[in-house]
Amino acid sequence: RTKLEQVEVCQHNGKTFNYEVSVVSDAVAVLAISREVDREGNVVLIRNYRVPINEQLIEVPAGKLEDGDITPELRLERAKKELKEETGYTADKWTEAGYIYTSPGITNEKIYLYIAQDLNKGEPEREESEVGMEVIEIPIKMLKELIQSHYFKDAKTAYLMSMVFI
């Protein structure tokens, strides 16, 4: 759920101004790698239609956290759920990779990042709103070139890719 808040900000010179902030739930995002990071595996992504930009993007699986998902254990469980739900894959190895702020000039949204390895294929269990989603597998050996050519337009995806593969 998103809500707009007006925040009064006091500058160092004593002047104040109102600032509009979009307050949203935090989220998780998962870079799923079919094997250890070698040049032979694949990354598992999704093609996802994004209404605000009227465009399909290639992205890592991700999802919003519920209000109670504040512990590291609950965030990891949510990441596992999103990977399974959107791609059908589960993973035997999980690594926390920190977090990013998506657009700190306008929102407080924080996305917790995970790397999932040693994948097991299954069937997606998508929600009704995820009907048009498509699983995409890209060979790791192609990623450096794709990253450097700005193929990935989604910030969380580009960040995770560059973090692991550049």
Disulfide bonds with the S-S distance in Angstrom:
none
